[in-house]
Every structure is written in C-alpha cells, then in structure tokens.
Amino acid sequence: MARMTTQPLLIAAMVLTLLAGGFAVWAGWSWYGAAHDDAAAYAASRDKVLAAGEQAVQNLSTLDHNDLAHGLDMWQDSTTGDLHQQLADGRVEFEKQVQQAQTVTTAKVLDGAVTELDDRAGKARVMVALRITVQAPKEKPAAKDSRMLGELTRTSSGWKLSALGQAPVGNSAAN
Amino acid sequence: MSTTRHLVNRQRRLASAGAARVATEAAPPERKPRALNPADGRPSSPTGEAPKGATEKTAEETAGPPARRRLPGSRGAVRSGLRRVLSVRTPVVLCILVVLLGGFAAFAATRADSLRSDPAARNAALTDPARTSEVKGQTEKAVAALFSYNYADSGPADKAASTLLTGKAVQQHRGMLAAVRAQAKDQKLVLTTTVTESGVEMIDGSRARVLVYADQSSTRTAGKKPETTYAAAMFAVDVARGSNGTWQISGIDTFGQGS
C-alpha cells in the first residue's frame, strides 16, 4: 500500500529534482558567462577610460590664478608620461603668465567618446567636446568651444592623459 | 539458609511469572487490569502485596514478553520501517533539493540578467568592432553629404536630405541649411563638410550616438576673387538603424550653439 502510493511521488520528486538541477546548471553557467564576459569587461574599461579622460581634460582646462598651486597640482596629477613632464617643466613659467593675466578659466565637458581602446597595452584615445570659459579681470567672460583629442595611458593609479591637443582646423579640404 | 532463601525467592518468582502468564492469558489487553486496578485497587492498596505484585507483573509482562515477541519478526520490521522511512524521507530530501536548486537557479538567472542588462554592458560601442565601424562609417558619410551644398547642383544635397534623415533631425537640418540655401545662388556658394574625427559614444540595438568633429569650407565664387572660409564644427548626432539596414540621422546636438 505505502509503496504503491509513494512510488509515483518518488518519481515525480526525482523528475522535479532533475529539472531543478538542470535549471540550476544552466543559470549558473549563464551567470558565470555574464560575469566573465570579455565584452562586458571591455565595456567597463571603455566607460572607465571615458570618465577618466573627460575628468582629466576638464582638469587641464581649469585654472584659477588665485589658487594656482592647487590647480597645477591637479594638472600634474591628471597626466602621465611626456605630457606630465612638459607640465612639470613649464610650471614655473606658466605660473608667472597666469599670475600676470589674472585669469580664471573654467571648462565644461559637453560630450565625449572613446575612439580607440587597447585594454592590454593600456592605451586609449578619446574625443572630448569642451566649452572653455576664460574670465580675465574687468572683461566679460569669453566662452569658446574646443575640440579636444586626448591620449590616455593606464598607470598604477588609473588612466591618465599622456597627450592632449585640439583637433586641427580646416586646411585638409583647402589644398 | 541461603539455599532456602534462594529457593523461596525462585518459587516466588516462578509463581509470579505464572500469575503473570495467567494474567496475560486471562486479560490479553493490558488496559483491562489497569482499568480494574483503580476500581478495586483503592481498598486493596494499603494491604500492599497483591496489587504490588500485580503491577510488577504487568510491568514485567509489558517489558519482557512483547520484546521477545517482536524479536523473531524484528529484522523484517526494521527493514520495512527503513523502507518506509526511506520512501518517506527521499521525497522530502528531493523536495528540499528542488527548493535549493531552484532558489540557486533563480538567483543566478537574475544575477546574469542584471549583469547583461547593465547599461555599460549593453552599450556596444567599441565592444562590437564591426557594428562600431559600420555606425562610424555611415555617420561620417551621412554628415558629409548632409552638410555639403553646391549652388550649381543641389541634387545630391536634396537626395541626402530625403534619404539620410529621420525624425526631428529633418526639421533641424532644414533650419541649419536654410541660410545656405537662401544665399547659395547669389553668392555661388559651395559648402563642403569633411568629418575629421568621429567617435561612437553609444550603440544600443538600433540606436547610436556619435560625436563628430567636422571641418566646413565654404567657397563663394560670385565675387572677382573666390574666397574660402573655414569653420570648425563639433556636434553629436543620434542615429537610428532603418528597416533597410542603413543608419539615418535622427537628431543633431550642437551643444546649444547656433549651428
């Protein structure tokens, strides 16, 4: 009597267990795949590069003559390699110029995009659309849009700018 | 002395055992004597012996003979008990397993789903090189075609405007080129736009956003000397993939600048 009633129950339980086991294996595999997805890791790097690039470009376009030391420290902190060296070398001269001009420069990142990313080599290129506002004493603030191109290098303390410049303007179509 | 006492004891024991057997035979269910005892046990209890012996006997009887009686069938009983326990416990264990596995599966599935639906992971810019270069290439071509205009032949510009634009970009583009179209004939204007840099910011399915740096040269040949001016432009475009697989510009973001 007992066996006759428990047997189908047992079979049903086993089938359910198998199904649940199968589902668990599939879901676990799916989770593992999603967590170890190369594309996802690359996407995360891309977003990190963009954030670091935009912040660094903004830092390098921001300077208050009242707070030069801090501002220039920030510049050097946002850069690495050649660019870092250039900034360090030209710092004294630059400080003089800014102190004479008494300008306050602020920048706003309008948009940005990563154009190249070599995650292994730790190199990347970014485009940052920037609006720079320069406030000179007794003058109206002047806003200017800048088309920045930057190169980033990965360092032990994150992605930093190793080159920065403006996209050259228009003689490609001229001659 | 000891032997006599021993004998007496033995006799007593035998007698009690016999009495017990008689008791059990006379009253197979144990409850009966117990039920009877309280009835006549109250008056007889002070006298001691008889009821005491009776209770001892019943105790002996319940502890001894039934155990012995179970023994011959005990192996089978244990086996069937085991089987019963197994057959009852196995489904319970399996049910617990089902719940645990199902719980893990559900958890893993939601984790996987949240990882996959993460905006960063969904954005295929750069992570899908083929799609990225497709978006980049088509956007560059579309921008160049849409923002170039030749006073002598407005055909290509009109064709570009009618095929490469969609949504609100149609109106935006018309507004941006209105001045050019108005002056083109008089000034013999040729506007040429070249994309110098572009970067795909985001690709999400059939939508994408591209940041564009472009150079615009406009040449006016109406005067004695043709004069050319250059302008640097930067803007972002939203593009959408049409049904025929080509990317059309659906929005133009000039970051709050005039053109």
Boltz contact constraints between the chains, C-beta under 6 A:
constraints:
  - contact:
      token1: [A, 2]
      token2: [B, 84]
      max_distance: 6.0
  - contact:
      token1: [A, 6]
      token2: [B, 87]
      max_distance: 6.0
  - contact:
      token1: [A, 9]
      token2: [B, 91]
      max_distance: 6.0
  - contact:
      token1: [A, 10]
      token2: [B, 90]
      max_distance: 6.0
  - contact:
      token1: [A, 10]
      token2: [B, 91]
      max_distance: 6.0
  - contact:
      token1: [A, 13]
      token2: [B, 91]
      max_distance: 6.0
  - contact:
      token1: [A, 13]
      token2: [B, 94]
      max_distance: 6.0
  - contact:
      token1: [A, 16]
      token2: [B, 98]
      max_distance: 6.0
  - contact:
      token1: [A, 17]
      token2: [B, 94]
      max_distance: 6.0
  - contact:
      token1: [A, 17]
      token2: [B, 97]
      max_distance: 6.0
  - contact:
      token1: [A, 17]
      token2: [B, 98]
      max_distance: 6.0
  - contact:
      token1: [A, 20]
      token2: [B, 98]
      max_distance: 6.0
  - contact:
      token1: [A, 20]
      token2: [B, 101]
      max_distance: 6.0
  - contact:
      token1: [A, 20]
      token2: [B, 102]
      max_distance: 6.0
  - contact:
      token1: [A, 21]
      token2: [B, 101]
      max_distance: 6.0
  - contact:
      token1: [A, 23]
      token2: [B, 105]
      max_distance: 6.0
  - contact:
      token1: [A, 24]
      token2: [B, 101]
      max_distance: 6.0
  - contact:
      token1: [A, 24]
      token2: [B, 104]
      max_distance: 6.0
  - contact:
      token1: [A, 24]
      token2: [B, 105]
      max_distance: 6.0
  - contact:
      token1: [A, 27]
      token2: [B, 105]
      max_distance: 6.0
  - contact:
      token1: [A, 27]
      token2: [B, 108]
      max_distance: 6.0
  - contact:
      token1: [A, 27]
      token2: [B, 109]
      max_distance: 6.0
  - contact:
      token1: [A, 28]
      token2: [B, 108]
      max_distance: 6.0
  - contact:
      token1: [A, 30]
      token2: [B, 112]
      max_distance: 6.0
  - contact:
      token1: [A, 31]
      token2: [B, 108]
      max_distance: 6.0
  - contact:
      token1: [A, 31]
      token2: [B, 111]
      max_distance: 6.0
  - contact:
      token1: [A, 31]
      token2: [B, 112]
      max_distance: 6.0
  - contact:
      token1: [A, 34]
      token2: [B, 112]
      max_distance: 6.0
  - contact:
      token1: [A, 34]
      token2: [B, 115]
      max_distance: 6.0
  - contact:
      token1: [A, 34]
      token2: [B, 116]
      max_distance: 6.0
  - contact:
      token1: [A, 39]
      token2: [B, 127]
      max_distance: 6.0
  - contact:
      token1: [A, 40]
      token2: [B, 121]
      max_distance: 6.0
  - contact:
      token1: [A, 42]
      token2: [B, 127]
      max_distance: 6.0
  - contact:
      token1: [A, 43]
      token2: [B, 120]
      max_distance: 6.0
  - contact:
      token1: [A, 43]
      token2: [B, 121]
      max_distance: 6.0
  - contact:
      token1: [A, 43]
      token2: [B, 127]
      max_distance: 6.0
  - contact:
      token1: [A, 44]
      token2: [B, 120]
      max_distance: 6.0
  - contact:
      token1: [A, 46]
      token2: [B, 126]
      max_distance: 6.0
  - contact:
      token1: [A, 47]
      token2: [B, 120]
      max_distance: 6.0
  - contact:
      token1: [A, 110]
      token2: [B, 255]
      max_distance: 6.0
  - contact:
      token1: [A, 111]
      token2: [B, 211]
      max_distance: 6.0
  - contact:
      token1: [A, 111]
      token2: [B, 236]
      max_distance: 6.0
  - contact:
      token1: [A, 113]
      token2: [B, 199]
      max_distance: 6.0
  - contact:
      token1: [A, 113]
      token2: [B, 201]
      max_distance: 6.0
  - contact:
      token1: [A, 113]
      token2: [B, 211]
      max_distance: 6.0
  - contact:
      token1: [A, 115]
      token2: [B, 199]
      max_distance: 6.0
  - contact:
      token1: [A, 117]
      token2: [B, 126]
      max_distance: 6.0
  - contact:
      token1: [A, 127]
      token2: [B, 197]
      max_distance: 6.0
  - contact:
      token1: [A, 127]
      token2: [B, 199]
      max_distance: 6.0
  - contact:
      token1: [A, 127]
      token2: [B, 211]
      max_distance: 6.0
  - contact:
      token1: [A, 129]
      token2: [B, 234]
      max_distance: 6.0
  - contact:
      token1: [A, 147]
      token2: [B, 213]
      max_distance: 6.0
  - contact:
      token1: [A, 147]
      token2: [B, 234]
      max_distance: 6.0
  - contact:
      token1: [A, 167]
      token2: [B, 196]
      max_distance: 6.0
  - contact:
      token1: [A, 167]
      token2: [B, 197]
      max_distance: 6.0
  - contact:
      token1: [A, 167]
      token2: [B, 213]
      max_distance: 6.0
  - contact:
      token1: [A, 169]
      token2: [B, 232]
      max_distance: 6.0
  - contact:
      token1: [A, 170]
      token2: [B, 215]
      max_distance: 6.0
  - contact:
      token1: [A, 170]
      token2: [B, 230]
      max_distance: 6.0
  - contact:
      token1: [A, 173]
      token2: [B, 192]
      max_distance: 6.0
  - contact:
      token1: [A, 173]
      token2: [B, 194]
      max_distance: 6.0
  - contact:
      token1: [A, 173]
      token2: [B, 217]
      max_distance: 6.0
